[in-house]
Amino acid sequence: MKERVLVGFSGGIDSTMACFRLSEKGYEVIPVTLFFEGFHPENNIEKASEVAKALGLGDKHIVHQCGELFRREVIADFLGSYEFGLTPNPCVVCNEKVKFKILMEIADTKGCSKVATGHYARIFATNRGLRLCRGVDPAKDQSYMLYRLPKTFYSRLLFPHGNSTKREVQKEGIMLFPEIAKGMKESEDLCFLGKGELYNFLEGNLKNISRGPILSIEGEILGYHRGIHKYTIGQRQGLGLAGGPWYVVDKLQGENAIVVGRKEDLSIEIIHCTNAVLHEKITDGTMLAFKHRYKARPALGIISRTGEDSFLVKALKPVYGVAPGQSLVLYSASRVVGGGIIEKSVGRNGE
C-alpha cells in the first residue's frame, strides 16, 4: 500500500508540481484546497479543481471550508495591527494558526502520514533532531514564513521544492503541463484579496481613517497623508513631497501622523522582538544571522534575551526599513533558530 500524503493545493505551479513530484516518488497524493469563505475568490477554487482533474487527482481533491477560523485568527490580527499603526505579515500568522494546523487535522482523518506544500524550504535531520532550513533558492526561500510552525510538525512535513530553484520548478511544469501552466499565476502577496484591493478592504474595516500631517524629523509639516494605513516604514513612493527622496521613518498613530526623513534616518542598530518562537536555546551574546523582512538580505547580529518570550538583536551593521509588526527570523547557517514579532527599534541616534 502506498504511503499517503496530503498536499496543500491552490492549483498554482508550485502546488501542482508538488503533487506531481510526490506522485512520481510513489506517494498516494490527496490535494486539499483551503477555502476562506468571504475572502477567497470562487474562481480560485474552480481553477484548483480543474488542475486537480488534469493531474488525474480530481476524485481525491478536497475543498475545505475554514473561513471562520481564518477570520478569527488571521483577519482580526491583520486589522488589529493596522489599527495600532503596525505592518503585519498575515502569511506568517496563517501558516501557524490556520493552514498547517488544518492540513494536519485533515491528514489525520484521511490516514495521511505526511503533509506537503509547495513552499521553498527544507526539513533537515541534524544531531539535535529535525530542523527547518532555508530552501536552496535564495530568491524564493520561504523558511521566513514558516518559522512559527511547531517542531512537532517537522517529522510529517515534506517540501518537494526545497532543493530546487523557482526557475527549475517553472520550467519542469511548463514542459510537463503546457496547457495547465499557461493559465497559472503567481500567488498574490495577500491570497485573500485581489490585486489592488488592500486599501479598500482596510478602509471598509478600520475606524477613524482620516488625512493627517506628514512631518519632518524636526516636526515641520511637509504635507498631508491620505490615511496612516497606506504607509509603512521605509516607504519612498507615493508621498507626494517636494525636495525628495523622502522615506517614511516613523508612524505616530496617536497623532495620526507619519514622519519622513532621508535614507540614513532609517538606519537601525537594535531591534526589540516579542511573541518569540524559539526552536533552540539561545545564550546571551550569541551571534546569528537574521532577516527583518521576507525579502531582506540576511544580516548578522548579537542576540540577547529580554524576557521569557522576547529578545533583542544588536546588528553588527545598520539595517534599514525595520517595520514594527513584521517578523524577525533568526538563522544559524541555513537552519531556522526561531524568531519573533518586531516591537520597536533603535537607530544610531538612540531613537
BELPE-V132210 format. One record per residue. SS is DSSP state (helix for helix, strand for strand, loop for the rest). PHI is phi in degrees with one decimal (NA if undefined). PSI is psi in degrees with one decimal (* if undefined). Layout:
ss;phi;psi
SS;PHI;PSI
SS;PHI;PSI
//
This chain:
ss;phi;psi
loop;NA;135.2
loop;-71.0;145.9
loop;-73.4;134.9
strand;-92.2;140.3
strand;-131.8;131.9
strand;-92.3;128.3
strand;-116.5;123.4
strand;-64.2;120.8
loop;-130.3;115.0
loop;-100.3;-16.3
loop;90.0;1.7
loop;-80.5;176.5
helix;-62.7;-38.9
helix;-68.4;-47.7
helix;-71.3;-32.3
helix;-63.7;-47.2
helix;-71.6;-26.7
helix;-63.0;-44.4
helix;-61.0;-46.0
helix;-62.0;-48.8
helix;-62.5;-39.4
helix;-70.4;-36.7
helix;-61.7;-41.3
helix;-64.3;-27.8
loop;-83.5;-1.9
loop;100.9;5.0
loop;-79.3;151.3
strand;-87.5;115.7
strand;-97.8;130.1
strand;-120.4;106.5
strand;-81.3;136.9
strand;-128.0;125.1
strand;-105.2;121.0
strand;-84.3;128.6
strand;-112.0;118.0
loop;-97.7;91.5
loop;-57.7;130.9
loop;89.4;-11.6
loop;-126.5;-35.5
loop;-91.9;119.0
loop;-57.3;137.6
helix;-59.2;-36.6
helix;-66.0;-22.1
helix;-67.1;-37.1
helix;-68.1;-41.6
helix;-62.6;-41.3
helix;-64.4;-43.8
helix;-60.8;-40.3
helix;-64.6;-41.1
helix;-62.8;-44.0
helix;-68.0;-39.7
helix;-58.9;-41.8
helix;-63.9;-41.9
helix;-63.2;-28.5
loop;-83.2;-4.6
loop;80.3;20.2
loop;-117.4;14.4
loop;-59.2;-36.0
loop;-74.4;-14.3
loop;-105.8;-9.2
loop;-66.8;131.5
strand;-117.5;134.6
strand;-110.0;118.8
strand;-113.4;124.4
strand;-82.4;120.7
loop;-138.7;33.8
helix;-62.5;-38.5
helix;-67.1;-43.7
helix;-63.3;-42.6
helix;-61.6;-43.1
helix;-63.3;-42.3
helix;-73.2;-42.6
helix;-92.8;-32.8
helix;-105.0;-53.8
helix;-65.2;-41.6
helix;-61.4;-43.2
helix;-66.5;-40.9
helix;-59.7;-50.9
helix;-68.3;-40.0
helix;-61.1;-37.8
helix;-64.3;-44.2
helix;-65.1;-34.5
helix;-59.9;-31.7
loop;-95.6;10.0
loop;79.0;17.4
loop;-92.4;169.5
loop;-116.2;95.5
loop;-80.0;164.2
loop;-124.7;90.8
helix;-64.6;-25.5
helix;-62.4;-40.0
helix;-61.7;-44.6
helix;-67.0;-43.3
helix;-62.1;-44.1
helix;-60.1;-39.3
helix;-75.0;-47.5
helix;-102.8;-12.8
helix;-127.0;-70.1
helix;-56.0;-60.4
helix;-73.8;-31.2
helix;-61.2;-48.6
helix;-67.2;-42.3
helix;-60.6;-40.3
helix;-64.3;-40.9
helix;-65.9;-42.9
helix;-65.9;-39.8
helix;-56.8;-40.2
helix;-63.8;-38.5
helix;-74.7;-21.7
loop;-103.6;7.6
loop;68.2;30.9
loop;-94.6;123.1
loop;-78.7;-21.6
strand;-126.0;155.5
strand;-128.2;133.1
strand;-130.0;155.4
strand;-141.6;173.5
loop;-89.6;16.7
loop;-64.6;148.5
loop;-94.2;86.2
strand;-155.7;173.1
strand;-138.6;151.0
strand;-110.5;123.1
strand;-118.5;143.1
strand;-88.7;125.5
strand;-121.8;177.9
loop;-70.9;-6.4
loop;-110.1;14.3
strand;106.3;-170.1
strand;-75.0;142.4
strand;-136.1;145.1
strand;-80.2;131.9
strand;-131.4;163.4
strand;-61.7;149.6
loop;-73.2;160.3
loop;-74.0;-18.7
loop;-88.1;104.7
loop;-62.7;-25.3
loop;-79.8;-16.8
loop;-123.6;-7.5
loop;-45.7;128.0
loop;-117.2;17.0
helix;-60.2;-30.5
helix;-53.3;-41.1
helix;-74.7;-12.9
helix;-112.3;4.8
loop;-63.5;-22.1
loop;-88.6;-2.7
loop;-65.1;136.8
loop;-66.7;146.2
helix;-61.5;-23.7
helix;-64.7;-19.0
helix;-79.4;-24.0
helix;-56.4;-39.1
helix;-67.2;-15.2
helix;-107.5;-4.6
strand;-89.8;139.6
strand;-127.5;132.4
strand;-123.8;89.8
loop;-61.5;-18.5
loop;-101.5;5.8
loop;-60.0;-30.5
loop;-101.5;14.2
loop;-120.2;159.8
loop;-91.1;159.7
helix;-59.1;-40.4
helix;-60.4;-41.6
helix;-64.4;-41.4
helix;-66.0;-44.6
helix;-61.5;-45.4
helix;-61.5;-43.6
helix;-64.7;-41.2
helix;-64.9;-42.3
helix;-66.2;-37.1
helix;-69.0;-41.0
helix;-82.7;-37.6
loop;-130.9;64.9
helix;-59.1;-38.0
helix;-71.0;-40.0
helix;-68.4;-43.5
helix;-64.0;-27.0
helix;-56.5;-40.9
loop;-94.2;3.1
loop;-82.5;136.5
loop;-118.9;155.2
loop;-65.4;147.8
loop;-62.9;144.5
loop;-73.0;158.2
loop;-57.8;-38.8
loop;-117.4;102.8
loop;-66.4;-20.9
loop;-89.3;-1.5
loop;-130.3;147.6
loop;-75.1;168.0
loop;-59.8;129.6
loop;80.7;7.4
loop;-94.6;-7.8
helix;-56.7;-53.0
helix;-67.1;-35.7
helix;-64.7;-39.0
helix;-63.9;-45.6
helix;-63.9;-44.3
helix;-67.5;-23.4
helix;-84.2;-10.9
helix;-124.6;-16.7
loop;-94.4;153.1
loop;-98.5;156.3
loop;55.6;42.9
loop;-83.3;126.2
loop;-157.1;163.6
loop;-66.5;155.9
strand;-158.7;175.7
strand;-77.4;147.9
strand;-103.6;118.4
strand;-107.8;147.9
strand;-77.1;170.6
loop;-62.1;-27.7
loop;-82.2;-4.5
loop;96.3;3.2
loop;-75.5;136.8
strand;-77.9;117.9
strand;-100.8;-18.5
strand;173.6;-161.0
strand;-137.4;139.5
strand;-92.6;169.0
loop;-104.3;20.2
loop;129.0;123.2
helix;-63.1;-22.9
helix;-69.2;-14.4
helix;-88.0;4.6
loop;-129.6;148.0
loop;-136.1;159.3
loop;-59.5;132.3
loop;93.8;-9.1
loop;-65.7;137.0
loop;-116.0;-35.2
loop;-80.5;153.5
loop;78.8;14.1
loop;-86.3;-28.8
loop;65.9;33.6
loop;-110.2;146.0
loop;-81.2;160.7
loop;77.4;20.4
loop;-72.4;-175.0
loop;-79.9;140.8
loop;-112.1;151.4
strand;-130.9;143.9
strand;-71.8;121.1
strand;-111.8;-14.1
strand;-162.8;156.9
strand;-127.0;120.5
strand;-101.5;89.2
helix;-60.9;-41.9
helix;-64.3;-26.9
helix;-103.3;1.7
loop;51.1;45.7
strand;-131.3;152.8
strand;-117.3;150.2
strand;-113.1;133.3
strand;-119.2;155.8
strand;-158.1;-165.5
loop;-89.6;170.0
helix;-57.0;-38.4
helix;-63.9;-22.6
helix;-74.4;-11.5
helix;-85.7;-6.1
loop;-63.1;123.5
strand;-123.4;138.1
strand;-113.6;-30.0
strand;-128.3;131.8
strand;-124.3;124.3
strand;-97.1;131.7
strand;-124.5;146.5
strand;-128.9;-178.0
strand;50.2;47.8
strand;-74.7;146.1
strand;-124.5;108.4
strand;-116.9;126.4
loop;-93.1;-8.3
loop;-139.7;154.7
loop;-72.0;133.0
loop;-114.4;125.3
loop;-90.3;137.2
loop;-53.0;135.0
loop;95.2;-2.7
strand;-69.4;136.2
strand;-98.5;125.9
strand;-135.3;160.8
strand;-81.0;155.1
strand;-148.5;154.6
strand;-125.4;126.9
loop;-98.8;-1.2
loop;-147.7;157.9
loop;-56.8;-45.0
loop;-91.8;4.2
loop;-71.4;149.6
loop;-75.4;141.5
loop;-58.9;138.9
strand;-123.9;165.9
strand;-103.1;143.7
strand;-154.3;160.7
strand;-97.0;128.5
strand;-99.7;137.1
strand;-134.2;133.8
strand;-77.4;136.7
strand;-118.2;-0.4
strand;176.4;-179.6
loop;-62.3;-36.6
loop;-127.3;34.9
strand;-144.9;157.2
strand;-157.9;167.5
strand;-129.7;154.9
strand;-121.0;126.7
strand;-102.3;108.6
strand;-70.4;138.7
strand;-68.6;-33.2
strand;-128.2;147.8
strand;-56.8;143.9
strand;-117.7;162.2
loop;-127.4;153.8
loop;71.9;36.4
loop;-81.6;116.2
loop;-114.1;117.9
loop;-55.0;137.5
loop;105.4;-26.3
loop;-77.7;167.9
strand;-94.2;145.8
strand;-112.7;123.1
strand;-113.8;134.2
strand;-99.4;139.9
strand;-132.4;145.1
strand;-118.4;107.8
loop;56.4;-121.6
loop;-93.8;-4.0
strand;-84.1;134.3
strand;-81.1;118.1
strand;-88.4;-30.5
strand;152.7;-158.9
strand;176.0;-173.1
strand;-164.6;176.2
strand;-92.4;128.9
strand;-66.4;123.8
strand;-98.5;-45.3
strand;-161.4;167.2
strand;-140.3;160.7
strand;-128.3;128.8
strand;-88.4;-176.5
loop;-68.0;-20.9
loop;-91.0;6.8
loop;86.1;5.6
loop;-114.0;*
//
